[in-house]
Amino acid sequence: MITAGRDLYDDPRFFEGYRRLRDSGAGINDAIEIPAMSRMLPPVAGAAIVDLGCGAGALAHRLADAGAAHVLAVDSSQRMLALATPHPRVRYLHADLDELTLPAHSADLVVSSLALHYVADYPGLVRRVAHWLRPDGRFIFSIEHPICTAADPMTGWRKTGEGTVWPVDDYASEGPRTQSWIIEGVEKHHRRLATLIGGLLDAGLELTGIDEPVPGPAILQSHPHLAEHLRRPPLLLLGARRRKVDPVDGAE
């Protein structure tokens, strides 16, 4: 059975396993992804923000607490949204990211944390994001690193001799991949780094940042099991900006 991203977090087997993983603190979210995302984010005071794939709303809350005027937090999972706690400047919306439409020039910042590898139409979504952004608006997102999603299926570390290796195979063949992660048959989408960056440029955005975060010494001291991520980057973060002057019509 294949479980697509839009349905994954509503699968009760996956949902309970994922919640246990997050509650345990054993994953890479708190230790690696959140600090890296925080470093790349611009000041958000007074900003109108869209959070794509918000889950239970942790990032949306952090942005609202940092002074955002309002945050539209979007997720396709009813189960995840049911976990979200209210915030006076956060509005939750149940919607599929592949189908989401928003008004033009309505956002100062669009963010996404570890969700876009579930999106089937990445170029289409990026074009829509560019349409939503105001001049000088930013788009910042994290995904699983293409090195991690390349092999088909995504088998993870493989034993070889006395050690292990991470297979980087089928890298140029883009498309859906299956993985055994909490449950069997989890579907994600593999894209080359050139495709991910090229999609931003093709949508008329300017690249403003790129990061491949790995755990630092302090994190490794408290979470030694994360040392395997020094051998290959688990995540990719990209930042982009809509130009102040539209290259098509020159409008501010």
C-alpha positions in Angstrom: 0.0 0.0 0.0 1.3 3.4 -1.0 0.4 6.4 1.3 0.7 9.7 -0.5 1.9 12.8 1.4 -1.6 14.4 1.4 -3.0 11.4 3.2 0.0 10.3 5.3 -0.6 12.2 8.5 -4.3 11.2 8.6 -3.3 7.5 8.6 -3.8 6.5 12.2 -0.8 4.1 12.2 1.6 6.8 10.9 0.0 9.6 13.0 0.6 7.8 16.3 4.1 6.8 15.4 5.0 10.3 14.3 3.6 11.9 17.4 5.7 9.5 19.6 8.8 10.4 17.5 8.2 14.2 18.0 7.5 13.8 21.7 10.7 11.8 22.2 12.9 14.5 20.7 14.8 11.9 18.9 14.2 13.3 15.4 16.1 16.1 13.5 13.4 18.7 13.8 14.3 20.3 17.1 18.0 19.7 16.9 18.8 20.6 13.3 15.9 21.9 11.2 14.4 24.5 13.6 17.7 26.3 14.3 18.6 26.3 10.6 15.2 27.7 9.7 15.5 30.4 12.3 18.8 31.5 11.0 17.4 32.0 7.5 14.2 33.8 8.4 14.0 37.6 7.9 12.6 39.8 10.6 8.8 39.1 10.8 7.4 42.0 12.8 4.2 43.1 11.2 4.5 40.6 8.4 1.6 38.7 6.7 2.8 35.1 6.6 1.7 31.8 5.0 2.9 28.5 6.5 2.6 25.6 4.0 2.3 22.2 5.7 2.0 23.7 9.2 1.3 20.4 11.0 0.3 21.2 14.6 1.2 24.8 14.2 4.6 25.0 16.0 6.3 27.2 13.4 3.2 29.4 12.9 3.1 30.0 16.7 6.8 30.9 16.7 6.3 33.4 13.9 3.3 35.0 15.5 5.1 35.2 18.9 7.9 37.0 17.0 5.6 39.7 16.0 3.9 38.6 12.7 0.7 40.5 12.0 -1.0 37.3 11.1 -0.1 33.8 9.9 -2.2 31.6 7.7 -1.3 28.0 8.6 -2.2 25.5 6.0 -2.2 21.7 6.2 -3.8 18.8 4.4 -4.2 16.7 7.6 -7.2 17.0 9.8 -5.5 15.0 12.5 -2.5 17.4 12.7 -4.7 20.5 12.6 -6.7 19.0 15.5 -3.6 19.1 17.6 -3.0 22.8 16.9 -3.6 25.2 19.7 -5.3 28.6 19.1 -3.4 31.8 18.7 -4.9 35.2 18.2 -2.8 35.9 15.1 -2.8 32.4 13.5 -5.6 31.1 11.3 -5.6 27.4 10.4 -6.8 26.2 7.0 -7.4 22.6 5.9 -6.3 22.5 2.2 -4.1 20.4 -0.2 -0.9 22.3 -1.1 -1.2 21.1 -4.7 -4.5 22.9 -5.0 -4.2 25.9 -2.7 -5.0 29.3 -4.2 -4.5 32.7 -2.4 -4.8 36.3 -3.5 -2.0 37.9 -5.4 0.4 40.1 -3.4 -1.1 39.0 -0.1 2.0 37.7 1.8 5.3 39.1 2.9 6.7 35.7 3.7 5.8 32.1 2.8 7.5 29.4 4.8 7.4 25.6 4.7 9.0 23.1 7.1 9.7 19.6 5.8 6.5 19.4 3.7 7.3 20.2 0.0 8.8 16.7 -0.6 5.2 15.5 -0.4 4.0 18.0 -3.1 3.5 16.4 -6.5 3.7 19.7 -8.6 6.6 21.6 -7.2 7.0 24.0 -10.2 3.3 24.8 -10.0 3.4 25.5 -6.3 6.5 27.8 -6.6 4.8 29.8 -9.3 1.7 30.2 -7.1 3.9 31.3 -4.2 5.6 33.9 -6.4 2.2 35.2 -7.3 1.2 35.4 -3.6 4.3 37.3 -2.5 4.4 41.1 -2.3 7.4 42.9 -3.8 10.5 42.0 -1.8 8.5 39.1 -0.2 10.4 36.0 0.9 9.9 32.3 0.4 11.9 30.0 2.7 11.5 26.3 3.0 13.2 23.1 4.2 12.9 19.6 2.6 14.6 16.3 2.8 18.0 16.6 1.0 18.0 15.2 -2.5 20.8 12.9 -1.5 18.4 11.3 1.0 15.5 11.0 -1.5 17.5 9.8 -4.5 17.5 6.0 -4.2 14.3 4.2 -5.4 13.1 2.9 -3.0 14.5 5.0 -0.2 16.2 2.2 1.7 18.3 4.3 4.1 21.7 3.2 5.4 23.0 0.0 3.9 25.5 -2.4 5.5 28.7 -2.9 3.7 31.6 -4.9 5.1 32.1 -3.7 8.6 30.3 -0.4 8.2 27.4 1.4 6.5 27.0 3.6 3.4 24.2 5.9 2.2 23.2 4.9 -1.3 23.0 7.8 -3.8 21.5 6.1 -6.8 18.9 7.1 -9.5 19.7 10.7 -8.6 18.8 12.0 -12.1 15.5 10.1 -12.2 13.0 12.5 -10.6 9.6 11.5 -9.3 7.9 9.6 -6.5 9.8 7.4 -4.1 8.6 5.0 -1.5 10.1 4.6 2.0 9.6 2.6 5.1 9.3 5.3 7.7 7.1 4.5 10.7 4.9 2.6 8.3 5.5 0.9 4.9 4.8 2.6 1.6 5.4 6.3 2.5 5.5 8.3 -0.7 7.8 11.3 -1.2 9.0 13.1 -4.3 12.6 13.3 -5.3 14.0 16.3 -7.2 17.5 17.3 -8.1 19.0 20.3 -6.6 19.0 22.0 -10.0 15.3 21.4 -10.3 14.6 22.8 -6.8 16.7 26.0 -7.4 15.6 26.2 -11.1 12.0 26.2 -10.1 12.5 29.3 -8.0 14.4 31.1 -10.8 11.8 30.1 -13.4 9.1 31.6 -11.2 11.0 35.0 -11.3 12.4 34.7 -7.8 15.9 35.5 -6.7 17.9 33.0 -4.6 18.8 34.5 -1.3 20.0 31.5 0.8 20.9 27.9 0.8 21.9 25.7 3.7 22.6 22.0 4.3 22.5 21.9 8.2 24.2 19.2 10.2 24.3 18.8 14.0 26.9 20.9 15.9 29.1 19.8 18.8 26.6 20.9 21.5 23.8 19.0 19.8 25.9 15.9 19.4 26.9 16.0 23.1 23.2 15.7 24.1 22.1 13.7 21.0 25.0 11.5 20.0 22.8 9.3 17.7 22.6 12.3 15.3 26.2 11.9 14.4 25.2 9.9 11.3 24.0 13.1 9.8 27.6 14.4 9.6 28.1 11.8 6.9 25.5 13.2 4.6 23.2 16.2 4.9 19.7 15.2 6.0 18.1 18.5 5.0 18.2 21.3 2.4 17.0 24.8 3.1 16.4 27.3 0.3 15.5 31.0 0.5 14.2 33.2 -2.3 12.9 36.7 -2.8 10.4 38.4 -5.1 12.1 41.4 -6.8 11.0 44.8 -5.7 10.3 45.6 -9.4 8.4 43.1 -11.4 10.6 42.1 -14.3 7.5 41.7 -16.5 5.7 45.0 -16.1 8.1 47.0 -14.0 5.4 47.6 -11.3 6.4 48.3 -7.7 
